[in-house]
């Protein structure tokens, strides 16, 4: 086990509730590791609990199960992380002078890279970012910032196809992706109705051809945005996985609501102001869907 929160109470037993301080016998700091075993808890609201060889008890929401290796050395991770999670970042031309060694040392395993923004607006650092990520043995993926309207071609279908074709053109000149390609849906400057917006997304996805769709396709967005922009019965969640953006003050992997149409998220961007080494204002992500990796 490894402590993932800044400070975790060491207790003499499982408390009646988490606010009960009567059996606290000490604290351990973030990064502290120990061998432990899960104990039976009658009240499921308390979550999982683990006991070390000395008989001390720890709340499982503040722990990472290492499974024989250090999953992540990064500080200030969310609580209640799944045992098989992957830690990663996403970057664009806005991220200058990335500290790749520090990112690697933090336990990062994947990097998503911006390729383009609408039509004819490539990200000028996509190639160098991809090359640096691969040089440091990260798995990589690409994302495209979508502008869902009718400016390119005059119709919803032609506009979506124009952006998809631009996306594929950019990826033709980049190293092959290891991860699903991503539609970044967060631009609110769209004249489309909810049904038209759904149509635009579907036309875009249909226009992506092999080999670019062989790893799958994923949508990045916010719950509030998708609930507002898409019709209730859109059906996109049946085949399209979700990368959700949500930045709570106290990030908890068990408290990340999915938008209508999705049962769960595959990646969670939990912070957009992360600092690793000399790299600041990084987007930090947790991947829990092992099928992506």
N, C-alpha and C positions, 0 to 999 in steps of 0.2 A: 504494500500500500504506500501511497505518497500523498501528503497533504497538499491540496490544490488551492485552499483559501489562505488568506494572510495569517490567520490564527485559528486554531481548533481546540476546543476544550477536551481535556482528558478526564474521564469520569470513572467512578467506582462501579457504575452499573448503568443500565438504560433508564433514563428519567421518565417520569410520568408525562411530561411535555417538554418541548425544547426550551421554554423559558424557565424551567425549574433549575435552579443553580445549586441545590443542596448537596448534590453528589459530585460536584466538580473538584478534582484533586490536582489540577494543573492544566497547563496549556502546551501545545506544540506549534511550531511555526511552519509557514509554507515551505515545502521541500522536504520536510521530515519524512523518513521512510521507516516502515516496520513490517514484520510478518504478522498477518492477522487472519482470523477466520470469522465468517458471518455468523451472527447469533440470531436466534429466533426472537421476533418481536410480535407481541399480541396486538398492539395498536398500529395498524398500517399507516396511519397519518404521521408517524414518527420517521418513516422511511427505513432504510437499511442501517444496521449497526454492526460494528466489527470489534473484536476483542483481540488484544495482543497477548504475547506469551506471559506477560506479567499480570494479566487479569484486568488491564485498563480497557475502557470502552470508548469508541469514537463514532461520531455520526458519519454515515456513509456519503452524505451529500457533499462533504468537504474532502473526499478522498478520491484518488484515482487508483484503480486496480492495475498494477504494472504488468502483470502476466510475463514476468521474466525480463522485461526491458523498460527503459524509461520512455514512456509514450510522449511526454512533453516536459521540457524544462521551463516553459514560459510561465511567468508569474501572472497572478490575477486572472486565472482561468475561471469560467463560470462554474457554478456548483452543479451537482447531479449529472455529471457527464457520463455518457455510456463508456463501458470499459474499452471498447474498440475504436474510440474516436480518433480522428486525424486533425492536426492543427495546421492551418494554412493562411495565406494572405492573398489579397488581390491588388493589382497595381496597374498604373497607367503612366502617362507622361508627367502627371502631377507629382509622382514620387521621384524625387531627385536624389542621386548619390546614395543608393541603397546599400546598407551594411549587410552584404550577403553572408559573411561569415557568422555574424551575430544571429541572423535569421536562421541559419542552419543550426547553430548551437542551441537555439531556443526550442528545437524539436519540430520546426516547420517541415511538413512533408509534401505540400502541394502549393502551387502558385497559379492563380488565374490572372490573365494578361488582357488588357483592353486592346482590341485590334482597330476599332472604327467607331464612328459616331454619325449615324445617318448615312448619306451618300456622299462620296468624294471627300470624306474627312477622316483619313487614316490617323491612327495614333502613331506619332513619330518615333516613339520608343519601343514599339511592339517587338521588333526584331531583336534589339539589344537586350530587352527584358527577357525574352524567351531564351536567348543564348546564355545569358547569365544564370537563369534558373536551371537550365539543363546542365550547365557546367558545375553547378552545386548539387546535382543529383535530385532535384525536385521533379515531381510529376507536374505537367503543365496543362492548362486549358485556356481557352479564349472566350472573351465575351464582346458583344456588340451592343452599343447603346442605341436603342430603337427610337425612331421618331414616327409614330403611327399617324399618318395623315394621307393626303392625296397629292402632294407637291411633286412627286416624281412619277410622271406618267398620266396623271389626271384621274386615276381610279384607285380604289383600295387595293385591288389585286396587283396592278402594275407598280404601285408604290412599294408594297411589301416585297415583291419580287426584285425590284431595283435594290432595295437594302440587302436582301439575302444574297443577291449576285455580287454586290460590293463586298460583303462579308467574306464570301468564298474567294473572291479575287485577292483579298488581303491574306487569307490563310494559305493561298497557293504559294506565297513567298515567305512563309514562316515554317519552322519545324513542325512536324506532325504533332497533334494534340494527344495527350494520354487520357484526358478527361472529357466529359460531354461538353458540347458547345453551348453557349448561354445567350439568351435574349435578355438584355437588361431593360426591363419595363418600369420606368419611373418618370418619363417625360409627361408632364401634365398639360403641355401646350398642344393639345390635339382637338380637332373639331369633331371627331368621330363619336357616334353614339356607342352605347355599351355593346350592342350586337355588331356594329361595324368594327369596333375595336377587336372583338373576338375573331371576326372574319380576317382582319389584318394579320393577327397572330397566326392563325391557321394557314393563310396564304404564304406567310414567311416560312413557316415550318415545312410546308409542302414543297417549297422552292429549294430547300437545302438538299443537295444530292450527295451520293457517295463520292469520295470517302469521308466527307465532312460530317455526315450524320451517323457514322458507324459506331461511335461511342455513345450515341444518344443525344437528346436535346433537353435542356433545362431552362426554366424561367427564374430570373432573379427579380425580386420586387419586395414591396412592403404589403403586409396584410391589408391595411386600410386602403391602399391604392388599388389592389386587385379587386377587393370587394366593391369599390366604387366604380371601377372602369369596366368590369366584366359583368355580363348578365348572370343571374343566379345559377341557371342550369347550363353553364358553358361547357362542362365536360372535359376541360383541358387536363384536369388532374388525373384522369384515367391513364394517360400515357406519358405525360410531361412531368418530370420531377421538379421539385421546388427548392430554390435557394432563397431563404427569407432574410430580410434585413430588419433587425430590431435591436435597439441600444438601451436596455434598462440600466438603472443605477446599480442594481444588484442582479447581474445576469444569472439565470437559473434555467438549465436545459429542460426542466420539467414544466416551464412556464413560458413557452413560445407558441402563442396561438397561430394556427394555420388559417389562411383565407378560405372562403367558401369554395368547395370543389376539390380541396386537398385534405387528406387525412393526416398528413404529417409532413415535416420538412426533411430534406436530405442534407443541406448545408445551412448553417445559421451564421450570418455576419453579425457578431454581437458587439462590435466596437469599431468606430471609424477614426479614432484618435489614438491608436496604439503606438507604443514606442518600443523598438527593439534595437539595442545598440545605439548607433547614431542615426537610425532611421526613425523619423517621426511621422505622425498622422497617417498611420497605416490602417487599412481595413483588416480586421482580424476575424477569422472564421473557424467554425467547428464543423467537421464533416462526420456524420454518424452513419451514413448509408455506405456500407462497405462494398456494395455492388458497383459503386462509381469508381473505385480505386483499382 
